[in-house]
């Protein structure tokens, strides 16, 4: 929007330059002519600076938009993973904090792991 506003004023800057040239041809006093050229130059310089700043800000905004888009993509995939993990965590059995129950569950896991051990050894041999 800022670039559009500045572009719409391009004609005004050109008209100011033209009026400045017309005023110089009126045979002004040399000090008045210098003051006029100085003011006109300052206005044109400020306009050019505004256009340059606008272009830089637009470029930075486009860069930020690309970064935000990448962040949003990664965030969406993370949220999907998090939802699935939360659902699976809700569906799992609660593990007891009682030491005897934990010991019993650990021994059951060892038994089930070692019961498949011959099968794993068989596969590893071939």
N, C-alpha and C positions, 0 to 999 in steps of 0.2 A: 504494500500500500504506500509506503514511504517513497519507494522508487517511482511509483506512478505519480504521486504528488510532485516530486522533483522534476519528472519528465514534463509534466504539464506546465511548469514554470520556465522551461527552456526558451520558449518564445519571449517571455518577459526579459530574460537576461540578454537575448539578442537585441531586443528593442532598446534596452538601456545602453548597450554598446553603440547602437546607431544614434541615439540621442546625444551621447557623449561626443561622438564625432561631429554631429551637427553643431553642438555648442562650441566646440573648438574652432569651428570655422567662423564664428561670430567675432573673432578678434578680441578675445578676452584678455584681461590683464594677465601677465605671466604667472603671478602667484595664484590667481583664481584658476587658471588653466591647470597648474600643478595640483592644486587642491581637488579639482574636479577629476583629474586623471587618477589621483590617489584614492579617492572615495570609490570611483568606478572600479578600479583594480581590486580594492578590498572586497567590494560586493561580489565581483566575479570569482575571486579566490574563495570566499566563504561558500558560494554556491558550489564550486568544484569540490571543495572539501566535504560538503554535505553529500554530494553524489558519490564520492569515493567511500565515505563512511557507510553509506547505505549499501553499496556493493559489497563491502567487507562483511557487514552484518548479515546480509542475505546469504553470503557464502558460508558463514559460520552457522547460520540457522539450518542450512541444508545439511551441513556436516552433523549437527546435533540431531536432526531428524533421522538421519541414517543410523546413528548410534542408538537412538531411542528405539528405532524399529528392530535392530538386532537384539537389544536388551529385552524388548517385549516378546520376541520370538523365543528367546531362551527362558524367560519367565513363564510363558505359557506352557512350555514343555515340562519345566520344573513343577508347575502347579498340577499338571496331569499326573506326574509321577508321585507327587505328594498325596494327592487324592487317593490314588490306587494303594499307596502304602498305608494310609490311614484306614482305608476300608479293610485291608488284609490284617492290620493290627487289631482292629475291633473284633474280627472274626477268630482270632487265635485265642487259645486257652490261657487263662491267667496262671502265671507261675507262682507257686507259693514261696513265701519268704521263710518258711519253717525249714530249719537245717536238715531234719530227717527226711522231709519230703523232697528237698533238693538233692540230697544224697541218693535217694531211691530213683529219682528221675535220671540222674547221671549214670547210675549203674544200669538202668534199663537201656539207655542210649549206647553204653559200651557193649552190652550184650547184643543189641541189634546190629551194631557196627561189626562186631567180631563174628556174628553168625554168617555174615556175607563174605567174610575174609577168604575162605577157600575159593569162592567164585572169583574174587578179585585177583588172587594169586594165579589162578588158572588162566585168566585173561592176560595177565602180565607176562606169563611164560611164553605166550605165542605172539 
